[in-house]
């Protein structure tokens, strides 16, 4: 029998993006070769998503009955939806994975998690083999989601060879990212820790993160965890001083640790009480990602400044 040639549109990968915010939209430029569908819980967003050249689907991860159409829909899934804002578990991820498993067909799933699952590492530099140590409910929800993704991945890999990998993501920034422009914080004059008490933070430009998400859909290894961060090693205060000096803004005031604990909200304090330095070697060797913004100075369009160790 002579095989029938299928139209090109049927041979293209079918990608589903769940949680298509800023990073999801940025990833679309790397998915032009694929048929892309986007799950959104907001009917108001659907016209804007269509304008991006994708097919939007209305569904809510909090309402499993709205997810039935996802079954068998995609061969590759990018899961960027956050967990709920309370509790220590992530039912949204559970609902999504249940829907995807009904008919199978998924070849790879990439989950965007957070480096907050490590808790405070007291400034240590480490790779993805370090054990998680969540200290907030927010981090526990991510650990629960990661556990679900790993379990789903093992089950699907055993039955169909599907792969699931996890991206642990630190602070996302870009001058054109809503909520991610570091100049906004500097302009507010939000206080920072004094040098003696300051913590190391990690960063990734939103465009490089989007590229990593796309590459992981094809190159991510089964059950693998990857740090998606740049090469910057700066303490938080030094980072925002770079921003202030580079854009001619006043430097933020500095507080001692005891002062900060009493003056900042619990959420603000949680971010300023964890210190770690992520190693990104897997990102470069396994995903073969060449960072376009290897340091925050690159990403902000500033001349590189000496880094403090």
C-alpha positions in Angstrom: 0.0 0.0 0.0 1.3 3.4 -0.9 1.3 5.6 2.2 -0.9 8.7 2.0 1.0 11.9 2.5 -0.7 13.9 5.3 -1.1 17.7 5.0 1.7 19.7 6.7 -0.7 21.1 9.2 -1.4 17.6 10.6 2.3 16.9 10.9 3.0 19.9 13.1 3.4 19.6 16.8 0.4 20.5 18.8 1.3 22.6 21.8 -0.9 23.6 24.7 0.1 26.5 27.0 -1.6 26.6 30.4 -1.2 29.9 32.2 -0.3 32.0 29.2 0.7 35.3 30.9 3.8 37.3 29.9 6.2 34.4 29.6 3.7 32.3 27.8 3.1 35.1 25.2 6.9 35.6 24.8 7.3 31.9 24.1 5.0 32.1 21.1 7.7 33.4 18.8 9.6 30.1 19.3 6.5 28.0 18.5 5.7 29.3 15.1 6.3 25.8 13.7 3.6 24.4 15.9 -0.2 24.5 16.3 -0.6 26.4 19.6 -3.6 26.3 21.8 -3.9 28.3 25.0 -6.1 27.6 28.0 -7.5 30.7 29.7 -10.1 31.2 32.4 -10.8 34.8 31.2 -13.2 35.3 28.4 -11.9 38.9 28.1 -8.5 37.6 27.1 -9.6 35.4 24.2 -9.7 38.1 21.5 -6.2 39.2 22.4 -4.9 35.6 22.4 -6.4 35.1 18.9 -4.6 38.2 17.8 -1.3 36.4 18.8 -2.1 33.7 16.2 -3.1 31.0 18.7 -6.4 29.2 19.4 -7.7 30.1 22.8 -9.7 27.7 24.9 -11.9 28.8 27.8 -11.4 26.6 30.9 -10.7 26.9 34.6 -8.2 24.8 36.5 -10.4 25.2 39.5 -13.4 23.6 37.7 -12.4 20.2 36.3 -15.5 19.8 34.2 -14.3 22.7 32.0 -11.1 20.8 31.1 -12.6 17.8 29.2 -11.6 19.2 25.8 -7.9 19.1 26.8 -7.9 15.3 26.5 -5.9 14.2 23.5 -5.6 17.8 22.3 -1.8 18.4 22.5 1.4 16.5 22.1 3.4 18.9 24.2 2.2 20.9 27.2 3.7 24.0 28.8 2.2 24.4 32.3 2.9 27.9 33.7 -0.3 28.3 35.8 0.3 29.2 39.4 -1.2 27.2 42.3 -4.0 28.7 44.4 -3.1 31.4 46.8 -3.7 29.4 50.0 -3.1 25.9 51.4 -0.2 23.6 50.9 -1.4 21.6 47.9 -2.0 22.4 44.2 -5.4 21.0 43.1 -5.0 23.0 39.8 -2.1 20.9 38.7 -4.0 17.7 39.7 -7.0 18.7 37.7 -4.8 19.4 34.6 -2.9 16.2 34.8 -6.1 14.2 35.2 -7.5 15.8 32.1 -4.4 15.2 30.0 -4.2 11.5 31.1 -7.7 10.6 29.9 -6.7 9.9 26.3 -3.0 10.3 26.5 -1.0 11.5 23.5 1.2 13.9 25.4 4.8 13.4 24.5 6.3 16.0 26.8 5.2 18.3 29.7 7.1 21.2 31.1 6.2 22.6 34.5 7.3 26.1 35.5 8.1 26.0 39.3 10.1 28.3 41.5 13.5 28.3 43.2 11.6 29.1 46.4 11.2 25.4 47.0 14.7 25.4 48.4 14.0 27.9 51.2 17.0 29.6 52.7 20.3 28.1 51.7 22.3 30.8 53.5 24.0 31.9 50.3 25.2 28.5 49.2 25.9 27.8 45.6 24.3 24.6 44.4 22.9 22.6 41.5 19.6 20.7 41.1 20.6 17.8 43.3 20.0 19.8 46.4 17.0 18.7 48.4 14.0 21.0 48.7 13.3 22.7 52.0 10.1 24.8 51.7 9.5 27.2 54.6 6.3 28.9 53.4 2.9 27.7 52.3 3.6 29.3 48.9 6.7 27.1 48.5 4.9 24.0 49.8 2.3 24.4 47.1 5.0 24.3 44.4 6.6 21.3 46.0 3.2 19.5 45.8 2.8 20.5 42.2 6.3 19.2 41.4 5.5 15.9 43.1 2.4 15.5 41.0 4.2 16.3 37.8 7.0 13.7 38.6 4.5 11.0 39.4 2.4 11.7 36.3 5.6 11.8 34.2 6.8 8.4 35.6 3.4 6.8 34.9 3.1 8.3 31.4 6.8 7.5 30.6 6.2 3.8 31.5 3.1 3.5 29.3 3.8 5.8 26.4 7.3 7.2 26.7 6.1 10.7 27.6 8.5 13.0 29.4 7.9 15.5 32.2 10.5 18.0 33.4 10.5 20.8 35.9 12.0 24.3 35.6 12.9 26.0 38.8 12.6 29.7 38.1 13.9 32.6 40.3 13.1 36.3 39.9 11.8 37.1 36.4 12.6 40.6 35.0 12.4 42.7 31.9 12.0 46.4 31.3 8.8 45.7 29.3 7.4 43.1 31.8 4.4 44.3 33.9 5.4 43.7 37.5 8.9 42.7 36.5 10.6 46.1 35.7 13.1 46.5 38.6 13.0 50.3 38.2 9.5 50.3 39.6 10.7 49.0 43.0 13.6 51.5 43.1 11.2 54.3 42.3 9.0 53.3 45.2 12.0 53.6 47.5 11.2 50.2 49.0 13.9 49.4 51.6 16.6 46.8 51.3 18.8 45.0 53.7 22.0 46.5 54.9 25.1 44.9 53.3 26.0 42.9 56.4 22.6 41.2 56.4 21.9 41.1 52.6 20.9 37.9 50.7 21.9 36.5 47.3 19.1 36.5 44.7 18.9 34.9 41.3 17.5 36.3 38.1 16.3 35.4 34.6 15.3 37.7 31.8 11.7 37.0 30.6 12.9 36.4 27.0 15.5 33.9 28.0 13.0 32.1 30.2 10.5 31.9 27.3 13.2 30.4 25.1 14.1 27.8 27.9 10.4 26.8 28.1 10.3 26.1 24.4 13.5 24.2 24.3 12.4 22.1 27.3 9.4 20.9 25.4 11.7 19.1 23.0 14.9 18.6 25.0 13.8 18.2 28.6 14.8 14.8 30.0 12.3 12.6 31.8 11.9 13.6 35.5 14.6 16.3 35.2 14.8 19.5 37.2 16.6 22.5 35.7 17.5 25.8 37.1 16.5 28.5 34.7 18.7 31.5 35.8 21.4 33.7 34.3 25.0 33.9 35.4 24.6 36.9 37.8 25.8 36.5 41.4 24.6 39.6 43.2 23.1 40.3 46.6 19.6 41.8 46.4 20.7 45.3 47.5 23.6 45.3 45.0 21.2 44.3 42.3 18.9 47.2 43.0 21.8 49.6 43.4 22.9 48.6 39.8 19.4 49.4 38.6 19.4 52.7 40.5 22.8 53.8 39.3 22.2 52.7 35.8 19.0 54.7 35.4 19.9 57.7 37.4 17.5 56.9 40.3 18.1 57.3 44.0 19.3 54.2 45.8 16.9 52.6 48.2 17.3 52.9 51.9 19.0 50.1 53.8 17.7 48.4 57.0 19.2 46.0 59.4 17.6 42.5 59.6 15.8 43.4 62.8 14.4 46.6 61.4 13.3 44.9 58.2 11.5 42.1 60.1 9.3 44.7 61.9 8.7 47.1 59.1 8.1 44.8 56.1 5.0 42.6 55.4 5.3 38.9 55.9 5.4 38.4 52.1 8.2 41.0 51.6 10.2 39.5 54.5 9.9 36.0 53.2 11.6 37.1 49.9 14.3 38.9 51.8 15.1 36.1 54.3 16.2 33.5 51.7 19.7 33.5 50.2 20.9 31.1 47.5 23.0 31.0 44.3 21.8 28.6 41.7 24.1 26.8 39.3 22.7 26.7 35.7 25.0 24.2 34.0 22.1 21.8 33.1 20.3 24.7 31.4 23.3 25.2 29.1 24.4 21.6 28.5 21.0 19.8 28.3 18.7 22.4 26.8 21.7 23.9 25.0 20.4 27.4 25.7 22.8 30.3 25.0 21.6 33.1 27.2 21.0 36.3 25.4 21.1 38.2 28.7 23.8 36.4 30.6 23.8 39.0 33.4 21.2 41.5 34.7 23.4 44.3 33.3 23.0 42.7 29.8 19.3 42.4 30.3 18.8 46.0 31.4 21.1 47.4 28.7 23.7 48.6 31.2 27.4 48.3 31.2 28.5 45.3 33.2 29.5 46.1 36.8 31.8 44.1 39.1 29.9 41.4 41.0 30.1 41.0 44.7 30.9 37.5 46.1 
